Amino acid sequence: MSRSTAFAVFGFSILFFFFFFLWPIGETVRGAFFTPGQGFTLGYVLEVFRNPVYVEGLVNAFLLAVVSTVLTLLIALPLALMADRCLFPGRMLLSGLVLVPMILPPFVGAIGVRQILGQQGALNALLESLGLVSEASPVDWLGQGRFWGVVIMNALHLYPVLFLNITAALSNVDPAMEEAAENLGCTGLRKFRRITLPLIMPGVFAGGAIVFIWAFTELGVPLMFEYTRVTPVQIFYGIRDISGNPFPYALVVVMLVSTVLLYAVSRYVLGNSAHGMMPKATSQGGPRPMTPLAAWGCTAFFGGVTVLALLPHLGVILAAFSSQWYGTILPTSWTLGHFEGALGHSLTLLSIQNSLKYAALATLLDVVLGIAIAYIVTRTKLPGRHLLDAMAMLPLAVPGLVLAFGYLAMTQPGKLFEFLNPVTDPLVIIVIAYAVRRLPYVVRSVAAGLQQTSVTLEEAAQNLGASPLRALRRVTLPLILANILAGGLLAFSFAMLEVSDSLILAQRMKDYPITKAIFELYQLLGEGPYLACALGVWAMLFLATTVFAANLLLGKKLGGMFRL
């Protein structure tokens, strides 16, 4: 790539981020602090902290994030240590199954959790049959207000993100440092606390930050559990009055500032605690044999977590095959009709077509822009390339709910981007929203491939007369094709099942993507929830294929896709 072309790509990328990342955030901030005819005011933001309903929503969102992150860490950390350090029966199979929770959108899994853990769910029916609980007073497993249902769903869906990051960090720990500690008498939990944990803290923080931000701003799961006293749901319902009500803007700004502050504080406390370490191990590490009892204990723990993680999937699958399931351990009648209905229903068929169109266009934009950005960052010396790299990663740190609301705000009547208003035609703005949110996956994946490919191959091609662009097309891109495919697969699959952008930006039935169709179907009486589950199963099969394909292409490097 010539210097002039690199500058042109750099300029286009900066403009793209300015208009479709900074601009929507700026519109939201402006709506919270400025009112027509009155100018700047802090009144709306301050009112958020005076209104007990809004304060309760913020407190609940914070508690959801904290408890979800802690529970996710308690699940992921032992699993990562076992997978990296221990040899036990079924290790390879169980390590591969860690990815299973990622193949189902969490708000779809919430349907399955409610079928199993609800007061008239399968677990209470099992306990009633054993005489352990009374039919008149079933156990409320999800808790009043559905708080624990949301926490459980968040943890079971997000622990693979933390697991991948910690596993990648453990693979970079030099065994010589731990061996030196053992030689000095530091063993067991003390060695882990004093040596191993500080060394893997960057991985813990990277995954934990994603989990915290995701749980703090999660919209779909609270909606499915009817947990309305939480800020994301309050913002969602406030969108109906976005034209004349400034409080949705104020809520979004408070959530954005809270996210940034919490991230900054946690990074200062945890992110700077890493110790220096050689880039590669200086001695041979790897998993080690264990006593039979300990080995089977690891298998039991790993298997138990996997079974729990599969419960939402099992609930969705059983509901999709059932025509009646209420107050019994298993459905009382079975049918395949919901799967036919999910593909033949006017709403679902159109939603599949819409999702394929939105996701395909967004992925194409991500691949082109991602290759260009990764090349500039890794192959050029342009001033500002590190800023471009940081901006490409920022969508991971900014909640999807905030960006989706910003896109809606910037396209309101009278705004500069009014022509992109989703009420008229959401195609362009949804494609841009999906692309911005998933661009980091492509940039990270392509950058990793370029860093592993020697630049001398391109230089040799250019010395033989190839232009920089031809050398890139004929030499470099074929060598990093696996990385491009992996990043593109992740971008496409997660765009297909994007929740926040879909729920907020798709406002007409004919424009609904899959996730919005599932949400609307679940609200219907009769067979609506069963059709929603059947559509969720189709989505699950699709996402399973793409995630496992990306895992085969990237291996342990997959964890780098979920790192701030």
Secondary structure, DSSP 8 states (H G I E B T S, - for coil): --HHHHHHHHHHHHHHHIIIIIHHHHHHHHHHHEETTTEE-SHHHHHHHH-HHHHHHHHHHHHHHHHHHHHHHHHHHHHHHHHHHB--TTHHHHHHHTTGGGGS-HHHHHHHHHHHHSTTSHHHHHHHHTTSS-TTS---TT-GGGHHHHHHHHHHHHHHHHHHHHHHHHHTS-HHHHHHHHHTT--HHHHIIIIIHHHHHHHHHHHHHHHHHHHHH--HHHHHTT--SSHHHHHHHHGGGTTT-SHHHHHHHHHHHHHHHHHHHHHHHTGGG-----SS-SS----B---HHHHHHHHHHHHHHHHHHHHHHHHHHHHHHEEE-SSSSS-SEE-SHHHHHHHHSHHHHHHHHHHHHHHHHHHHHHHHHHHHHHHHHHH---TTHHHHHHHHHGGGTS-HHHHHHHHHHHTSTTSTTGGG-TTT--HHHHHHHHHHHHHHHHHHHHHHHHHHS-THHHHHHHHTT--HHHHIIIIIHHHTHHHHHHHHHHHHHHHHT--HHHHHH--SGGG--HHHHHHHHHHSSTTHHHHHHHHHHHHHHHHHHHHHHHHHHHGGGGGGGG--
